Amino acid sequence: MNDVRTRLAAFGVSLLVVFTVAGCQQQASMKPEASKTIKADASVGANPEEPKGPLTSDEIVAAFKAAGLPIGTVQVYDAKNDPNTLLGRPGQYTAKFNFADTRLEQPKDDVTGGSIESFANDKDLQNRVKYVKAITESTPMFAEYQYINGLMFLRIDKGLTPDQAAEYDKVFQALGK
């Protein structure tokens, strides 16, 4: 019995190390950069070859603020400062930014609220969604709300209530329309 417990404990520690190395919840202190372009389609499941037009992180944040959402600090990433070191890499997101929701307690060197990742094509988006869902659904400490609009993936912190997360989704789904 002790051997089984030891193996389970080792497996759990291994998973934690893998998730940490993968940067699933890792953030670093970053300077916000210039606004990046985020692609938006007219609706979820829309043909990725026919986007309505790219939106910048500034435009998306402005839409959230215009809807009365309590946006604080915004961190826009590039290939050099992406905490997950995925931005611009083959098969990964092409743009990413995180934003603070001021209803949540904010860590000293990070922002907590949400993140939007943009992808070049639906295959890359779906691969990322599948990967993130595998982690967040199997490990409650990584739980989060997740929404898709065109080639964008919105992730909202679990510290918000379902109704609060739905407020973001409502605005998010209207982007690009």
N, C-alpha and C positions, 0 to 999 in steps of 0.2 A: 504493500500500500504506500509506503514512504517513497518507493521508487517511482510510482505513478505520480505522486504529488511533486516530487523533484522534477520529473520530466515536464509536467504541466507548468510549473513555475518557470522553468527554463524556456519553455515555448512562449509563455506570456512576456517574459523579459525580451526574448528575441523579437517578438512582434513590436514591442515598444521601441526597440532600437531601430528596426526597419522603418517604422512610421516617423521617427525622429529624423533619421537620415534622409528620408524622402521629403522632409520639409512640410509635412502635412499641416502642422499648426505652427511652424517656425516662422518667426518674423524677426526682422532686424531693424535697428534704427536707421531710417532712410530720409534723405532730403527729397521732397516732392520735386518731380521733374516737369518739363513742359507737357502739355496735354497730348495724349496719344489718341489715335483714331481707333474706334471700336466699331465693328460692323454690326448692323442691325437689319433684320429682315422684317417684313410686314407682320408676320405672325409666327407662332411656334410651328415648326414643321414646314415652314415656307421653303421654296426651292432656293438652296444656297447660291445657285448661279445667278439669281435675280434679286440681289439685295436692293432695298429702297435707297440705300446710301449710308456711308459711314457717319458715325457720330463720334465726337471727341469725349474724353472723360469729363471735360468741363461741361459739355452739353447734357450728359447723363446726370451729373451731380446737380446741375441747374434744374433739371426736370424733377429730381427728388426734392430739392429745396422748394421749388414752386408748388409742390403738392403738400408742403408743410412738414416734410420729414426732417427730423432733427440731425442734420449732417454736421459733423465737426471736421476734424482734420481729414485730408485726403492725401494718400500716398500713391503716386503714379510711378510704376516701375519700368525699367528698361532691362536689356540683356545683362548689364553689369551689376545692377542692384536687386534683381529679383531674388527674394529669399529662398525660392524653390529651385533656382537656377534652371528653369524650364523655358522662360520667355525667349521666343525666337528659335528654339532648338527644334530639330526635325520632329514633326508630329505633335508639337505642343502648342500652347497658346501664343498668339502674336501680339497681344496687348493685355495688360493687367493693371488694375488699381484697387486699393483697399480704401474704405472710408469708415470713419467713426460715427456711431449713433450715440448721441450725447445722453441718451437714457441709460446707457451702460457705463459701468465704471471702466475708465481707460487706464491701461498699464502705462508705465512711465515712458517706455521706448517703443510703443506699438500703437496701433489703432484697433478697436474692436467694434464691429458693426456688420460690415459686409465686404464683399469682394466681387468684382466683375472681371471675368476672363473672356477674351475674344479669340476666335479661331479662324483659320484660313478656309476650312471646309468642314462639312458635317461629319466626316469620318474621324477627324482629329477631335472634334467636340464630343462625339459619342464615346470615343475611347477614354477621354478625360472624365466624363460623367460616370462612366462605368467604374473606372478606377477609384474616384472619390467616393462614390456610393458604396463600394465594397468596404472601404475603410469606415465611413461614417455609420453604416448600418450594422457593422459587426462590433464596433467599439463605441459604447454610449458616450464616452468622454469626448469623442470627436463629432457627435451629432450636430447637424445644422439643417437649415432650410435650403432647398436647392430649386432653382427655376431656370428654364431655358427660353430664350427668345432669339429666333434666327440662329446666328452663330455666336451668341453670347451666353455665358453661364454665370448666373447670379447666385452667390452663396451668402446666406444671412446667418449670423451668430445665433446659437440656441438660447442665448440669454434673453432674447426677445420673445414675447408671447406669440402664439400663432396668428392672432389678429394683427399684431405689430408687423410681423414678417409679411403678412398678406398685403399690408399697405405698400411695402416696397414692390411686391410682385405686381400689384395693380398698375403702378407707374411704369415698371419695367416692361410689362406686356404692351403698353401703349407706345413704347419707343419705336421709331421707324414707321409709324402709321401716319 
